[in-house]
Amino acid sequence: MTNRTLEATDLVTEPETAYALAARTENLSVRFAGVPALDRLDLRLAPGKIHGLLGRNGSGKSTLAATLAGFRQPDEGRVLIEGGDLGTAAEPYENAVVTSRVCLIRESGDLVDAALVRHVLGLAASLRPYWDSELAGDLLDRFEVPTTKKVQKLSRGKKSALGVVLGLASRAPLTIFDETYLGMDVPSRNLFYDALLADYAEVPRTIVLSTHLVSEVSTMLEEVLILDNGRLVTQSPVDALRGRGASIVGPTAVVDEFTAGFTVLAEEKLGGTKSTTVLGDLDPDLLAQARAAGLEVGPVGLQDLFVHLTSSGKGARR
């Protein structure tokens, strides 16, 4: 690592360990001009896991992230953050102790354009009890973010990289990345993913990745939450969610007979052959029956499940 002077260095004394936090919502509703962005949402984020928050544009992902971080007050219901050094559950809104331990990095950056990068880092260090200056310096070097420039002089990609640095170096017990890496090119995003996994392995905490780049992050995720129109479509461990879908391919009549009891997500026909994507558990006996009937059974990727589960106007049929 090249020499850098981060004005954050002497601002805080770093605790030895960051403690993962849990979060839950109870009947959470947030409205804009009377229109619900979140509609009676009940969910729980288990501590010490990497959660994927998935949804199409306008599904409520950013509103949920902002409410979890205390940036926004619920119209109904509540958010509770608990565990770690917080002890009992507490609401984050206007709670300085909780918000110092919850870091939200948004695509907009929430950065002061006229500030120097090193001053932004210094401010972050003064607000984050688990801030790691050495990690921040290493990431700045790897992303090639200059500390002597003003934020407004950075390219969009470098601003996104600075957001990633702030999020990872905060080592906040609950860290939320809300599409913050969209301004980064593919190599920079891959660098972010690698850095996140490496630091998560060193200091486990609760991480939420809000994204629609499902194929890029699917291998990193442990649990998935899918939102659609402000409501929770599903919350599931990734492996369990992948196991809920299958593609069945074979003669049309045989496929139709076999899939009659499943929720059908999609269908395609080519001549006398049909491919049907179903949602449901295929146990070993069912798989054996399918193959005995001459059908091909294949997995459905997380990206495809996400698309099917959130396709407006394409409601699954039974």
N, C-alpha and C positions, 0 to 999 in steps of 0.2 A: 504494500500500500504506500502510495506517495504521501509526503508530509502534507497535512492539512491542519489548519487551525480552526477548530470548531468552537465557537464561543460558548457552546453548551457544556464544555468539558467540566468546568468547575462549579456549575450551577446546582448540581444535585449529587447526592450520594446514592449510588445504585443499590437497591436491595439485592440479596443473593438470588432470590427466586421470584418469578412472576406466577401468580396463582390464577388458574383458569376460573372464569365465572360462568354461571348458568344464567339464562334469560328465559322469561316466559311472558306471554300475553294472555290476558283474560278479557274476552268479549271486546276486543280492541276495535274501535271504529274511529276513522279520521275522514272528515269531509272537506271538500273544497266547493264553496258556493252551493252547499247543500247536496253535492254529488259525492257519494262515498268513494274514497280512494282505498280504504281498508274497511271491510264490512264484517264486524263481529268475529274477529280473528282470535282463535285459540291455538297456541303453539308453544313448544318448549325447545330451547336450544340446550342440549346437554353439554356440560363443560368438557374442555380438553379435546374437542373434535373440530375437523374442518367441515363446515356446512356449506352446501351450495344453495343459494337463494336464486331460483330460476323463475323466469316469467317473461312474457312478451312486453314490448313497450306499452306503458300504461297499466300494467298489471298490479302496481302498488309496491314494487320492490324498493324503490328509492324512498317512498313514504315510510315503509316499515323500517328501513335502515335508519332514517332520520329520527323516528320515534324511539327506536331501541337506544339510540345514542343520546337521547334527551334534547335533541334539536327542536322537537315539535311536541306539543302537548296533545294528548288524545282528546277527542270530542266525547268519547264514551269508553268505558273499560279502563284498563291500565296495563302498564309494562312494569315488570319486576326484575331486578338484577340481584343475584344472590351468589353466595359462596366466596371462596378466597378469603382475603382479609377484610371483606365487607361484613361477614357474619350473616345477619338476618337480611331478608329480602327488603329492597328499597326501590322506590321509583326514581328514574334518572333525571326527570325534568326538574331543572333548577336545584340540582343536588350536586354540589361541587366535588364531593368525595367520590360519588359514583362516576360522574363524567370524567374525572381524571383517570379512571381505570377503564374507560370505554373510548376507543379511538375509532372514529368514522372518517374514512378518506373517500371523498366523492370525486366524480369525474371532473367537476368544476374546479377542484383543488382547494377552494375556500382560502386562497392565498392572497396576501396583500401585494398587489402588483408593484408598488413603489418600494417594497422592502428588499434588501439584499438577501440572497439565499442563506448566508451565514446567520443573519438576524432571525430569519424564519426558524432555523434550526435551534438557535438559542432560546427562542420563545417556546418551542415545543419541549425542549429539555426542562424548562422551568415549570411546565404544566404537567409533565408526565413523570410520575414517581419511579417508573421502571425503565426510563430512557437509557439507551445504550449508545454512548458516544462513539465507541470503537466500531460498532456495527454500522452506525450512520456514516462514518468516514469511509469504511470499506465499500459500502454500497454506492456512495457518491463517486468513488473512483471507478467502480465497475460500470456504472451507468454514465460516467463521464459528465456529471453535473457540476458546473463551476460554482464555487461558493462566493465568488467576488462579484457576480453579476446580479442585477436586479431581476426579480421574478418576471417582470414584464418583458425582459429581453430574452427570455428563454423560449425556445420553440415549444410547440404543443407537446411533442414527445418528451422533451426534457422536463416540462412541468408535470407531466404524468409520472415520470421517473422520480421527481422530487416527492410527489405524493406517496409513491411506493416506499421511498426511503423513510418518510415521516411515519408511515404506518408500521413498517417492520421494526424500525429502531425504537418506536414507542414501547414495544414489547408489552402493550396493554393487555391485561387479562382477557378482555373481549375486544377484538380488532375486526372492523368491518370494512371491506373494500367494495365500494359501490361503483362498479364499472370504471374505476379510476385508471385502468391501463388501456382504455380504448384509444388514446392518443399515441400509443407506442406501436412500433413496428413489430413484426413477428419475432425477430431475434431478441428484442428488448423484453417482449412479453415472456418468452421462454426463460430469459434471465431472471425475471421476476418470479416465475413459478419455481425455478430451481432454488432461488434465494429463500422463498417462503418455506418450502419443504425442509431445507437445511436448517433454518432457524427454528421452525416448529419442532423439529426433532431435538434440537438443543434445549429449547425452552417451550414445552407444550403449553398452549393456551387455547382459548376458544376463538376460532376464526370463521368469519362469514364472507364468502365470495358471492356477491350479487352480480350476475352476468347473464348474457344470452349466448356467449361463446361456449356452449355446452361441450362441444367435442374437444376443445382445448383443455378444459379443466376436469373432465369426467374422471380421469384416473387419480386425481388428487383428493376427490371428495369422499367423505365417510358417510355423510347424511345429506339428503336432498329435501328441500322444501320447494314446492311448485305453487306459484300464485297465478290466479287468473281472475281478472276483474275484482281485485281486492279480497278474494276469498282463497282459502287454502284448498288446493286441489288434492294434494297428497304430501305427506311427510314420511320419509322412509329411509332406512339404511340403503346405500347405493346397491349393494349386492342383492338385497331383497327386491328392490325396484326393478333391477334388470331381470330378475327371475319371474317377474309378473307378466312379461310379454314374450310372444313367440310368433314367428312367421310360419305358416303352414302352406305348403306348396304341393300341388298334385292335380289329378282330374277334378273338374269342377264339382261334380256330384258327390265325390268322396270327401272333398274339402268341406262342402256345405254340410254334409251329414256330421262330420267330425266336429266342426266348430259351432254347431247349433246351440250348445249350452254356454258358449263364451261371449264375453263382450267384444264385439268386433270394432277394431279401430280403423282399419283400412282394407280395401279390396282392390285387386287388379286382375284382369282377365286377358289372356292371349290365346285365342283359339279355344281349345278344349281344356286348357290349363288355367288354374286359378291360384293366386297367392293371396292369402288372408292373414292380416296381422291381428292377433287377439290379445286381450288382456285377461290374465287368469293364471292360476298355478297348474303347471303340467307336471304331475308326479311321475315317477318311473313307470308305473303301470300304464298311464295314458300315453307316455312317450312310446312304450313298446307297442301299444295298440296302433298308434299312428304309423309307425314304421312297418308294422305287419300289414297295414292297409295300403302300403306303397307311397306314403306321404313323406315329404322332406320337412323336417322341423329345424328351424334355425333361430338363433337369438335375435333380440331386438336391442339395438344400442340405446344408450341413455338419450342421445340427441333425438332419435326417432320417437321414443316414448314421450319426451318433452313436447315435440311437435304435435303428436297425436292428442295428448292430454289437454293441450291449450288451443286447439284449432277451433276457432269460432265458427259456428254453423256446421261443424262436422261432428256433432255429438255422437258418441259411441252408441251403437244400438245393441240390444240384447236379443 
